[in-house]
Amino acid sequence: MLDALTLDQIRTFVAVAEQGSFRAGAARLRRVQSGVSASIANLEAQLGIALFDRAGHRPALTPQGRALLVNARDILLRVDAMRARARGFGEGVELELALVVDTLFPLHQIGAALAELQAAYPSVAIRLDIEPLGGPLQALLEQRCTLAIMAGENFRDPRIAFEALSEVNQVAVVAVGHPLAARAQGEHIGAAELADHVQIVLADPTPHSSGRDFGVMSPRTYRVGNQDAKHALILAGVGWGRLPEWQVRRDLDEARLVRVRTPVLGRNSAAVSEIYLAHRLDAPLGPAARSLAAILGRLCAR
């Protein structure tokens, strides 16, 4: 009967499927292989289907097994999230709160939020890191932080909960002395002309962007590790690139930078990215983390 299914059976199924063999699944679960094999056999009997094809050297998921693996993972995520929430109810104030913020997010808003948090929780130490692209997601997956602020839709993971905070406007800019600046007040610049000039782009310190480039238009690129380096190279006239509008507003007002007039990078040479507050589903948020999340939500809503 399906009602007799246990979480242990489901965890065993997922472990074997993800590890690729009964032996590796048993090692991950720190159990003997015979016990794991028996658990899978009992699960198959209760479900009335074969989850694995055992004809080859290594067990392979059947089509039914692949389909049910999605459900099994979802069940485990929900159970782990419930356990994490229950643990959080009984825990005291954190000694330290680690936060990783996407480089596109305005740091002055982080400062305002942390100043407010400090007044409410003066004993909580803060560890703040600023990382580009897949960095915040990787920090959560590696459990190096409790909360992360992430930008855009390119870095999603079913183990992570996302809550929309705000949006950030990125504009394509170039130094006033750059050849593209002379075209700023004239006709629109096409993709071919952009490709003739060096583009300054962020490098992802994680494997999450492997094989993908976001907004790269030129085969000539300088890749940098943070937004400040990107800003500095663009100001120096090395190349063009996208930067958050909050970061370059003063440079634009004082004519150190000008917008690159091109429709290929969005209307008015701008692109909007959604900003999310993220945390692991299986890790409880303590009082300070919950307070910081509420503060950020309130400040970003203004």
BELTABEL-V972535 format. One record per residue. RES is the residue in three letters. PHI is phi in radians with two decimals (* if undefined). D_FIRST is the distance of its C-alpha to the first C-alpha in Angstrom with 1 decimal. Layout:
# BELTABEL-V972535
<<RES | PHI | D_FIRST> <RES | PHI | D_FIRST>>
This chain:
# BELTABEL-V972535
<<MET | * | 0.0> <LEU | -1.14 | 3.8> <ASP | -1.13 | 5.4> <ALA | -1.52 | 5.6> <LEU | -1.07 | 7.5> <THR | -2.05 | 11.1> <LEU | -1.10 | 14.5> <ASP | -1.08 | 15.8> <GLN | -1.10 | 13.5> <ILE | -1.15 | 14.5> <ARG | -1.10 | 18.1> <THR | -1.13 | 18.1> <PHE | -1.01 | 17.1> <VAL | -1.13 | 19.9> <ALA | -1.09 | 22.3> <VAL | -1.14 | 22.2> <ALA | -1.09 | 22.4> <GLU | -1.34 | 25.3> <GLN | -1.53 | 27.1> <GLY | 1.58 | 26.9> <SER | -2.82 | 26.0> <PHE | -1.17 | 24.0> <ARG | -1.14 | 27.2> <ALA | -1.17 | 28.1> <GLY | -1.11 | 24.7> <ALA | -1.13 | 24.9> <ALA | -1.11 | 28.5> <ARG | -1.11 | 27.5> <LEU | -1.50 | 24.9> <ARG | 1.03 | 27.4> <ARG | -2.30 | 25.1> <VAL | -1.35 | 25.7> <GLN | -1.09 | 24.7> <SER | -1.11 | 22.9> <GLY | -1.17 | 20.5> <VAL | -1.17 | 19.8> <SER | -1.07 | 19.3> <ALA | -1.15 | 16.9> <SER | -1.10 | 14.8> <ILE | -1.16 | 14.9> <ALA | -1.07 | 14.0> <ASN | -1.14 | 10.9> <LEU | -1.11 | 9.9> <GLU | -1.10 | 11.0> <ALA | -1.15 | 9.1> <GLN | -1.19 | 5.6> <LEU | -1.40 | 7.4> <GLY | 1.40 | 9.3> <ILE | -2.50 | 12.5> <ALA | -1.59 | 15.3> <LEU | -1.53 | 16.2> <PHE | -2.23 | 19.5> <ASP | -1.64 | 22.2> <ARG | -1.71 | 23.6> <ALA | -1.24 | 26.6> <GLY | -1.56 | 29.1> <HIS | -1.12 | 30.7> <ARG | -2.14 | 28.2> <PRO | -1.14 | 24.6> <ALA | -2.09 | 24.5> <LEU | -1.08 | 21.9> <THR | -1.32 | 20.9> <PRO | -0.95 | 21.4> <GLN | -1.18 | 17.7> <GLY | -1.11 | 17.7> <ARG | -1.08 | 20.8> <ALA | -1.16 | 19.3> <LEU | -1.32 | 16.2> <LEU | -1.07 | 18.6> <VAL | -1.07 | 20.3> <ASN | -1.14 | 17.3> <ALA | -1.09 | 16.6> <ARG | -1.09 | 20.3> <ASP | -1.12 | 20.4> <ILE | -1.07 | 17.7> <LEU | -1.14 | 19.7> <LEU | -1.07 | 22.9> <ARG | -1.18 | 21.9> <VAL | -1.15 | 20.8> <ASP | -1.10 | 24.0> <ALA | -1.14 | 26.0> <MET | -1.13 | 24.8> <ARG | -1.10 | 25.7> <ALA | -1.09 | 29.0> <ARG | -1.14 | 29.9> <ALA | -1.13 | 29.2> <ARG | -1.08 | 31.4> <GLY | -1.09 | 34.0> <PHE | -1.13 | 34.4> <GLY | -1.72 | 35.4> <GLU | -1.65 | 37.7> <GLY | -1.50 | 41.4> <VAL | -1.19 | 43.8> <GLU | -1.13 | 43.6> <LEU | -1.35 | 46.5> <GLU | -2.47 | 46.5> <LEU | -2.18 | 45.0> <ALA | -1.74 | 44.9> <LEU | -2.31 | 45.2> <VAL | -2.04 | 45.5> <VAL | -2.07 | 47.2> <ASP | -1.08 | 47.6> <THR | -1.12 | 51.3> <LEU | -1.40 | 51.5> <PHE | -1.39 | 50.9> <PRO | -1.09 | 54.2> <LEU | -1.19 | 54.9> <HIS | -1.13 | 57.0> <GLN | -1.26 | 53.8> <ILE | -1.11 | 52.2> <GLY | -1.03 | 55.3> <ALA | -1.10 | 55.4> <ALA | -1.17 | 51.7> <LEU | -1.23 | 52.2> <ALA | -1.12 | 55.5> <GLU | -1.19 | 53.7> <LEU | -1.12 | 50.9> <GLN | -1.04 | 53.5> <ALA | -1.14 | 55.1> <ALA | -1.52 | 51.8> <TYR | -2.31 | 50.6> <PRO | -1.15 | 53.8> <SER | -1.52 | 52.2> <VAL | -1.45 | 49.5> <ALA | -1.37 | 50.7> <ILE | -2.02 | 50.0> <ARG | -2.10 | 49.4> <LEU | -2.04 | 49.9> <ASP | -2.20 | 49.7> <ILE | -1.97 | 50.6> <GLU | -2.39 | 48.9> <PRO | -1.56 | 48.8> <LEU | 0.85 | 46.2> <GLY | -1.40 | 43.0> <GLY | -1.01 | 44.4> <PRO | -1.06 | 42.7> <LEU | -1.11 | 39.3> <GLN | -1.09 | 39.8> <ALA | -1.09 | 41.0> <LEU | -1.17 | 37.7> <LEU | -1.11 | 35.6> <GLU | -1.52 | 37.8> <GLN | 1.05 | 37.6> <ARG | -1.55 | 41.4> <CYS | -2.61 | 41.4> <THR | -1.63 | 39.5> <LEU | -2.15 | 40.7> <ALA | -2.43 | 41.9> <ILE | -1.90 | 43.8> <MET | -2.11 | 43.1> <ALA | -2.04 | 44.9> <GLY | 1.43 | 43.7> <GLU | -1.95 | 40.5> <ASN | -1.49 | 40.7> <PHE | -2.20 | 38.9> <ARG | -2.05 | 35.3> <ASP | -2.68 | 32.3> <PRO | -1.15 | 28.8> <ARG | -1.48 | 29.2> <ILE | -2.02 | 32.2> <ALA | -1.64 | 32.7> <PHE | -2.11 | 35.8> <GLU | -2.37 | 38.0> <ALA | -1.12 | 41.1> <LEU | -1.88 | 44.3> <SER | -2.89 | 47.2> <GLU | -2.44 | 48.7> <VAL | -2.21 | 51.3> <ASN | -1.78 | 54.0> <GLN | -1.79 | 55.1> <VAL | -2.08 | 58.5> <ALA | -1.44 | 60.2> <VAL | -2.36 | 63.4> <VAL | -2.65 | 66.3> <ALA | -1.15 | 69.4> <VAL | -1.09 | 72.5> <GLY | -1.59 | 74.4> <HIS | -1.33 | 71.8> <PRO | -0.96 | 72.7> <LEU | -1.20 | 69.8> <ALA | -1.15 | 71.2> <ALA | -1.13 | 74.2> <ARG | -1.63 | 72.0> <ALA | -1.06 | 70.3> <GLN | -1.77 | 72.6> <GLY | -1.79 | 72.9> <GLU | -1.24 | 70.7> <HIS | -1.12 | 67.0> <ILE | -1.61 | 66.1> <GLY | -1.56 | 64.0> <ALA | -1.09 | 61.3> <ALA | -1.10 | 63.8> <GLU | -1.23 | 66.2> <LEU | -1.04 | 63.5> <ALA | -1.19 | 62.6> <ASP | -1.39 | 66.2> <HIS | -2.09 | 65.9> <VAL | -1.10 | 64.0> <GLN | -1.88 | 60.8> <ILE | -1.62 | 59.7> <VAL | -2.29 | 56.0> <LEU | -1.41 | 53.5> <ALA | -1.69 | 51.9> <ASP | -1.49 | 48.2> <PRO | -1.33 | 47.9> <THR | -2.07 | 44.3> <PRO | -1.43 | 42.6> <HIS | -1.23 | 40.9> <SER | -1.79 | 43.8> <SER | -0.95 | 44.0> <GLY | 1.40 | 45.3> <ARG | -2.26 | 45.8> <ASP | -2.19 | 48.9> <PHE | -1.88 | 49.0> <GLY | 1.27 | 52.1> <VAL | -1.50 | 54.2> <MET | -1.92 | 56.9> <SER | -2.01 | 59.4> <PRO | -1.28 | 59.4> <ARG | -1.76 | 61.7> <THR | -2.23 | 59.7> <TYR | -1.93 | 60.3> <ARG | -1.82 | 57.0> <VAL | -2.18 | 57.1> <GLY | -1.62 | 54.8> <ASN | -2.66 | 55.2> <GLN | -1.22 | 56.5> <ASP | -1.14 | 59.7> <ALA | -1.14 | 60.7> <LYS | -1.09 | 59.9> <HIS | -1.02 | 62.0> <ALA | -1.13 | 64.9> <LEU | -1.19 | 65.0> <ILE | -1.16 | 65.0> <LEU | -1.05 | 67.7> <ALA | -1.35 | 69.7> <GLY | 1.51 | 69.7> <VAL | -1.20 | 67.7> <GLY | -3.01 | 65.4> <TRP | -1.97 | 63.4> <GLY | 3.13 | 59.9> <ARG | -1.63 | 57.5> <LEU | -2.42 | 57.7> <PRO | -1.07 | 56.3> <GLU | -1.05 | 58.7> <TRP | -1.10 | 58.9> <GLN | -1.39 | 60.1> <VAL | -1.95 | 62.8> <ARG | -1.01 | 64.0> <ARG | -1.19 | 67.1> <ASP | -1.08 | 67.9> <LEU | -1.21 | 67.8> <ASP | -1.09 | 69.9> <GLU | -1.72 | 72.5> <ALA | 1.08 | 72.5> <ARG | -1.47 | 71.4> <LEU | -2.19 | 68.5> <VAL | -2.31 | 68.2> <ARG | -1.27 | 65.3> <VAL | -1.48 | 64.8> <ARG | -1.42 | 65.2> <THR | -2.68 | 62.6> <PRO | -1.40 | 60.0> <VAL | -1.36 | 57.8> <LEU | -1.95 | 56.5> <GLY | 1.89 | 55.6> <ARG | -1.08 | 57.7> <ASN | 1.02 | 60.7> <SER | 1.01 | 59.6> <ALA | -2.32 | 56.8> <ALA | -2.35 | 53.0> <VAL | -1.81 | 50.7> <SER | -2.08 | 47.7> <GLU | -1.32 | 45.1> <ILE | -1.89 | 44.9> <TYR | -2.16 | 41.6> <LEU | -1.65 | 40.9> <ALA | -2.27 | 37.9> <HIS | -2.70 | 35.9> <ARG | -1.23 | 32.9> <LEU | -1.19 | 29.6> <ASP | -1.71 | 28.7> <ALA | -2.12 | 32.2> <PRO | -1.25 | 33.3> <LEU | -1.61 | 36.6> <GLY | -1.35 | 39.0> <PRO | -1.01 | 41.6> <ALA | -1.17 | 44.2> <ALA | -1.11 | 41.9> <ARG | -1.12 | 40.7> <SER | -1.15 | 44.4> <LEU | -1.11 | 45.5> <ALA | -1.07 | 42.8> <ALA | -1.16 | 44.1> <ILE | -1.10 | 47.7> <LEU | -1.07 | 47.2> <GLY | -1.05 | 45.5> <ARG | -1.21 | 48.4> <LEU | -1.16 | 51.1> <CYS | -1.26 | 49.7> <ALA | -1.36 | 49.5> <ARG | -1.19 | 53.2>>
